């Protein structure tokens, strides 16, 4: 009971501490909490006085956490998560409401495919999908601004869990009537004699996985993968496309050429470790994982059928 009394003496100052710790800027934290910066500063000083430890130190115009402050922030994040999840379980809303997902790159295709499964089994779940720079994901996950990050680059971050879901394969595709469509063997030299539709260049370039050491003729550049499929389907241009996209395009009208020169894309998910029962992020991750596994199995079967037909 003594511990409860001790905690109650500074419990009301903890939200102020977390806001300052995560923004490292008093005015920004004050705006978040709808209080004045001087009032927020007083709360921090009272908390430090009660604990007998400095929680922040000055770094130019900003303030940064001390080692003790960092330990308190980590404990506070876990504690607030437990309270939040406990409230949702009490209200029977653990798997209802918004689940915030930061998704970037090719894995977004798998997420979109997983939405049907989520709607069927968890109709009260409301995915909120944003496509932003994945570099911001670790801190946004720790702050609770997002629940799940899906990406193609492994993330190493303390107090987060990163799972390698598998890989997405890609190939060179052609449409009906292309001269290479019925070839059983194709060399690199034969491939680059033909023109391609490829990604645009510039600050928003999308890497389609084409080997940089192998020159190719780009007749058309597009900024969206779906548009690349449309151009390729016309029959005169080749395209480098993810199998998960190309094989489902217009009932399989696109044909994968028998040559493998594209490095697969690795697929990852990062989230905060569960504190108890499966969370909303766990449910979304499970659905995406099933899609990655299912597409890989179907691609393997299609490859076996194609190789069998070549014999």
VEXMIMAR-753163 format. One line per field, with one value per residue (C-alpha): residue number from 1; residue in three letters; x, y, z. Coordinates in Angstrom, 3 decimals, decimal comma. Last residue first. Example, Ala and Ser with C-alpha at 12.3 -4.5 7.8 and 13.67 -1.06 7.14 Angstrom:
pos = 2  1;
code = SER  ALA;
x = 13,670  12,300;
y = -1,060  -4,500;
z = 7,140  7,800;
***
This chain:
pos = 311  310  309  308  307  306  305  304  303  302  301  300  299  298  297  296  295  294  293  292  291  290  289  288  287  286  285  284  283  282  281  280  279  278  277  276  275  274  273  272  271  270  269  268  267  266  265  264  263  262  261  260  259  258  257  256  255  254  253  252  251  250  249  248  247  246  245  244  243  242  241  240  239  238  237  236  235  234  233  232  231  230  229  228  227  226  225  224  223  222  221  220  219  218  217  216  215  214  213  212  211  210  209  208  207  206  205  204  203  202  201  200  199  198  197  196  195  194  193  192  191  190  189  188  187  186  185  184  183  182  181  180  179  178  177  176  175  174  173  172  171  170  169  168  167  166  165  164  163  162  161  160  159  158  157  156  155  154  153  152  151  150  149  148  147  146  145  144  143  142  141  140  139  138  137  136  135  134  133  132  131  130  129  128  127  126  125  124  123  122  121  120  119  118  117  116  115  114  113  112  111  110  109  108  107  106  105  104  103  102  101  100  99  98  97  96  95  94  93  92  91  90  89  88  87  86  85  84  83  82  81  80  79  78  77  76  75  74  73  72  71  70  69  68  67  66  65  64  63  62  61  60  59  58  57  56  55  54  53  52  51  50  49  48  47  46  45  44  43  42  41  40  39  38  37  36  35  34  33  32  31  30  29  28  27  26  25  24  23  22  21  20  19  18  17  16  15  14  13  12  11  10  9  8  7  6  5  4  3  2  1;
code = UNK  UNK  UNK  UNK  UNK  UNK  UNK  UNK  UNK  UNK  UNK  UNK  UNK  UNK  UNK  UNK  UNK  UNK  UNK  UNK  UNK  UNK  UNK  UNK  UNK  UNK  UNK  UNK  UNK  UNK  UNK  UNK  UNK  UNK  UNK  UNK  UNK  UNK  UNK  UNK  UNK  UNK  UNK  UNK  UNK  UNK  UNK  UNK  UNK  UNK  UNK  UNK  UNK  UNK  UNK  UNK  UNK  UNK  UNK  UNK  UNK  UNK  UNK  UNK  UNK  UNK  UNK  UNK  UNK  UNK  UNK  UNK  UNK  UNK  UNK  UNK  UNK  UNK  UNK  UNK  UNK  UNK  UNK  UNK  UNK  UNK  UNK  UNK  UNK  UNK  UNK  UNK  UNK  UNK  UNK  UNK  UNK  UNK  UNK  UNK  UNK  UNK  UNK  UNK  UNK  UNK  UNK  UNK  UNK  UNK  UNK  UNK  UNK  UNK  UNK  UNK  UNK  UNK  UNK  UNK  UNK  UNK  UNK  UNK  UNK  UNK  UNK  UNK  UNK  UNK  UNK  UNK  UNK  UNK  UNK  UNK  UNK  UNK  UNK  UNK  UNK  UNK  UNK  UNK  UNK  UNK  UNK  UNK  UNK  UNK  UNK  UNK  UNK  UNK  UNK  UNK  UNK  UNK  UNK  UNK  UNK  UNK  UNK  UNK  UNK  UNK  UNK  UNK  UNK  UNK  UNK  UNK  UNK  UNK  UNK  UNK  UNK  UNK  UNK  UNK  UNK  UNK  UNK  UNK  UNK  UNK  UNK  UNK  UNK  UNK  UNK  UNK  UNK  UNK  UNK  UNK  UNK  UNK  UNK  UNK  UNK  UNK  UNK  UNK  UNK  UNK  UNK  UNK  UNK  UNK  UNK  UNK  UNK  UNK  UNK  UNK  UNK  UNK  UNK  UNK  UNK  UNK  UNK  UNK  UNK  UNK  UNK  UNK  UNK  UNK  UNK  UNK  UNK  UNK  UNK  UNK  UNK  UNK  UNK  UNK  UNK  UNK  UNK  UNK  UNK  UNK  UNK  UNK  UNK  UNK  UNK  UNK  UNK  UNK  UNK  UNK  UNK  UNK  UNK  UNK  UNK  UNK  UNK  UNK  UNK  UNK  UNK  UNK  UNK  UNK  UNK  UNK  UNK  UNK  UNK  UNK  UNK  UNK  UNK  UNK  UNK  UNK  UNK  UNK  UNK  UNK  UNK  UNK  UNK  UNK  UNK  UNK  UNK  UNK  UNK  UNK  UNK  UNK  UNK  UNK  UNK  UNK  UNK  UNK  UNK  UNK  UNK  UNK  UNK  UNK  UNK;
x = 10,117  8,987  5,503  6,921  8,964  5,841  3,831  6,621  6,847  3,079  3,259  6,090  4,213  1,140  3,177  4,811  1,404  -0,007  2,903  2,843  -0,953  -0,895  1,715  -0,472  -3,402  -1,213  0,226  -3,257  -4,251  -1,004  -1,509  -4,988  -3,458  -3,169  -3,621  -0,834  1,901  2,485  5,856  5,746  5,649  7,857  6,982  9,387  9,395  12,538  12,387  13,628  16,582  15,530  17,472  15,384  14,567  11,630  9,362  6,340  3,178  0,622  -3,059  -3,347  -6,990  -6,670  -3,596  -3,376  -0,101  1,481  0,967  2,049  4,774  6,393  6,971  9,806  8,076  8,337  6,841  4,786  1,924  -0,677  -0,473  2,888  1,296  -1,472  0,971  3,174  0,089  -0,460  3,143  2,744  5,187  5,525  8,386  8,002  10,555  13,161  15,956  18,047  21,594  22,605  24,912  21,992  20,182  16,419  14,813  11,813  13,214  10,551  11,878  10,190  13,179  13,904  13,492  10,219  9,787  10,008  8,241  10,695  12,099  13,552  17,190  17,777  16,098  18,065  21,369  20,083  19,250  15,792  14,747  11,229  10,130  6,368  5,985  9,254  7,787  5,021  1,521  -0,164  1,677  5,178  6,666  10,153  10,141  9,660  9,735  8,428  10,238  9,407  7,794  10,980  9,755  10,894  10,010  10,494  11,975  15,318  15,296  16,844  14,839  15,216  14,371  11,318  8,527  5,382  5,068  2,401  0,603  1,244  1,389  2,160  5,315  7,421  5,824  6,387  10,020  10,621  8,572  10,280  12,738  9,765  9,088  5,342  2,467  -0,439  -3,073  -5,842  -7,353  -10,777  -11,497  -15,182  -15,448  -12,741  -13,009  -14,446  -13,120  -9,663  -9,648  -10,683  -8,040  -5,226  -4,960  -4,365  -1,635  -0,003  0,146  1,512  4,470  5,786  6,874  5,841  3,220  2,595  -0,401  -2,751  -5,364  -8,647  -11,607  -12,336  -10,165  -9,765  -13,208  -14,790  -15,022  -12,867  -10,501  -10,152  -9,490  -6,847  -5,158  -4,909  -3,692  -1,062  0,039  0,339  2,579  4,773  5,264  5,946  8,664  10,426  10,113  11,478  14,527  15,163  14,872  17,446  19,868  19,245  16,666  17,190  16,212  16,311  17,687  21,281  21,296  19,944  19,564  16,497  15,351  17,404  16,845  15,450  12,149  10,032  12,315  12,380  8,582  8,184  10,607  8,726  5,382  6,831  8,081  4,607  3,057  5,692  4,991  1,266  -1,250  -3,157  -1,353  -0,032  0,611  2,648  4,727  5,579  6,453  8,656  10,716  12,243  9,082  9,023  10,420  8,285  5,071  6,121  6,942  3,642  1,752  3,717  2,938  -0,466  1,088  3,518  2,056  -0,055  3,100  4,167  0,679  0,581  4,027  2,921  0,000;
y = -30,070  -26,448  -27,217  -28,695  -25,562  -23,458  -25,676  -25,618  -21,832  -21,533  -23,791  -21,719  -18,497  -19,928  -20,852  -17,411  -15,734  -17,786  -17,110  -13,358  -13,302  -15,278  -12,908  -9,930  -11,435  -12,272  -8,737  -7,234  -9,361  -8,612  -4,863  -5,095  -6,776  -10,460  -11,013  -9,928  -7,305  -7,741  -6,595  -3,181  -3,467  -3,989  -5,947  -6,985  -8,023  -8,761  -7,853  -10,549  -9,748  -9,555  -11,549  -14,683  -15,630  -17,642  -14,664  -14,051  -13,568  -10,803  -11,572  -13,210  -12,385  -8,649  -8,251  -10,956  -12,428  -9,004  -7,634  -10,575  -11,390  -7,993  -6,325  -5,615  -4,605  -5,490  -3,334  -4,032  -6,092  -3,628  -5,476  -3,805  -0,358  -1,412  -3,192  -0,084  1,941  -0,374  0,129  3,910  6,654  5,682  5,779  4,703  3,554  2,469  0,633  -1,499  -1,426  -4,245  -3,094  -1,525  -4,881  -4,069  -4,160  -1,953  0,925  3,627  7,118  9,869  12,258  11,823  9,059  7,489  3,742  1,441  0,408  -1,635  -2,001  -5,186  -6,052  -6,148  -9,560  -11,276  -10,373  -11,435  -14,849  -16,294  -19,953  -21,276  -18,447  -18,138  -14,536  -13,204  -11,660  -9,879  -10,802  -10,820  -8,867  -9,229  -9,709  -9,667  -11,040  -10,186  -12,155  -10,869  -12,120  -13,559  -12,181  -11,115  -9,980  -6,886  -6,489  -3,151  -2,391  -1,274  -0,692  -2,634  -2,222  -4,512  -2,789  -3,729  -2,172  -2,718  -0,690  -1,456  0,403  4,039  7,168  5,048  6,991  3,845  3,120  6,684  6,479  3,265  4,278  7,556  5,859  4,238  7,512  7,671  5,687  5,795  3,122  3,478  0,043  0,056  -3,201  -3,837  -6,344  -8,597  -11,978  -10,964  -7,402  -8,605  -11,295  -8,752  -6,298  -8,831  -8,083  -4,411  -5,383  -7,629  -4,766  -2,482  -4,868  -3,403  -0,087  1,600  0,811  2,740  1,126  2,632  0,298  2,081  0,593  -2,926  -5,863  -5,011  -3,365  -5,558  -2,520  -4,250  -5,476  -1,953  -0,548  -3,196  -2,410  1,274  0,525  -1,892  0,589  3,332  1,127  0,134  3,762  4,760  2,144  3,293  6,950  6,237  4,492  7,397  9,906  7,986  8,031  11,770  12,871  15,751  19,406  21,637  25,103  23,908  20,563  21,087  18,148  16,191  13,703  14,960  12,692  13,102  11,561  14,278  17,074  15,722  15,484  18,992  20,350  18,606  19,969  23,491  23,305  22,297  25,283  27,577  26,082  26,746  23,943  22,345  18,993  18,855  22,608  22,323  19,508  21,672  24,657  22,477  20,777  17,319  16,104  12,612  13,500  16,642  14,733  11,860  14,136  15,993  12,698  11,643  14,678  13,419  10,223  12,160  11,680  8,712  6,653  6,991  6,117  3,046  1,990  2,319  0,000;
z = -70,615  -70,866  -69,597  -66,427  -65,840  -66,190  -63,852  -61,270  -61,493  -61,023  -57,960  -56,469  -57,187  -55,440  -52,360  -52,212  -52,583  -49,717  -47,371  -47,992  -47,665  -44,426  -42,967  -43,881  -41,954  -38,942  -38,937  -38,901  -35,891  -34,039  -34,594  -33,071  -30,051  -29,215  -25,444  -23,111  -23,321  -27,043  -28,350  -30,079  -33,834  -36,873  -40,016  -42,741  -46,402  -48,412  -52,096  -54,483  -56,772  -60,419  -63,049  -63,416  -67,021  -68,338  -69,185  -66,985  -69,065  -68,434  -69,053  -65,641  -64,927  -65,490  -63,265  -60,611  -61,865  -62,396  -58,896  -56,736  -59,270  -58,780  -62,146  -64,598  -67,809  -71,504  -74,235  -77,398  -75,993  -74,737  -71,418  -70,696  -70,747  -68,349  -66,041  -65,912  -64,996  -62,051  -60,938  -60,780  -61,802  -65,460  -67,951  -71,588  -74,183  -71,671  -73,478  -71,158  -69,813  -67,418  -64,592  -62,696  -62,421  -62,631  -59,204  -59,978  -57,898  -57,687  -58,385  -56,382  -56,289  -60,001  -62,566  -63,634  -63,466  -66,490  -69,679  -71,684  -75,204  -76,616  -77,477  -73,713  -73,423  -76,158  -74,504  -71,113  -72,520  -73,097  -73,206  -73,646  -75,952  -76,370  -75,172  -76,563  -79,761  -77,771  -78,950  -75,585  -72,867  -71,477  -68,039  -66,509  -63,004  -59,350  -56,122  -52,802  -49,737  -46,358  -43,227  -41,418  -38,026  -36,134  -32,456  -30,704  -27,277  -28,763  -32,490  -35,350  -38,524  -41,546  -44,832  -46,915  -44,837  -42,790  -39,578  -36,971  -34,186  -35,088  -32,911  -29,848  -28,984  -29,389  -32,759  -33,955  -32,857  -34,757  -37,863  -38,807  -41,167  -42,909  -44,772  -45,221  -46,667  -44,214  -43,618  -41,019  -40,450  -38,728  -36,889  -36,183  -39,043  -37,544  -39,293  -42,658  -42,827  -41,809  -44,485  -47,124  -45,893  -46,383  -50,124  -49,319  -46,847  -49,428  -51,924  -49,185  -48,924  -52,180  -50,728  -47,512  -44,884  -41,681  -40,007  -37,439  -35,973  -35,379  -33,561  -32,445  -31,483  -27,791  -27,656  -24,977  -22,681  -20,076  -22,795  -24,177  -20,685  -20,026  -23,344  -22,412  -18,887  -20,183  -22,832  -20,214  -18,090  -21,025  -22,067  -18,455  -18,014  -21,193  -20,174  -16,668  -18,104  -20,490  -17,649  -15,625  -18,559  -18,935  -21,431  -23,809  -23,733  -26,768  -27,431  -27,152  -25,383  -21,854  -19,493  -18,491  -15,835  -12,924  -9,943  -6,410  -7,404  -5,737  -6,919  -10,473  -10,519  -9,123  -11,720  -14,526  -13,320  -13,058  -16,672  -17,838  -16,087  -17,639  -21,127  -20,862  -21,075  -23,959  -23,556  -27,119  -27,176  -23,964  -25,454  -28,462  -26,236  -23,976  -26,672  -26,331  -28,100  -26,599  -23,182  -22,883  -23,580  -21,321  -18,384  -18,658  -18,738  -15,604  -13,446  -12,283  -10,879  -8,626  -5,139  -6,230  -6,733  -3,104  -1,865  -4,116  -2,917  0,717  0,000;
***
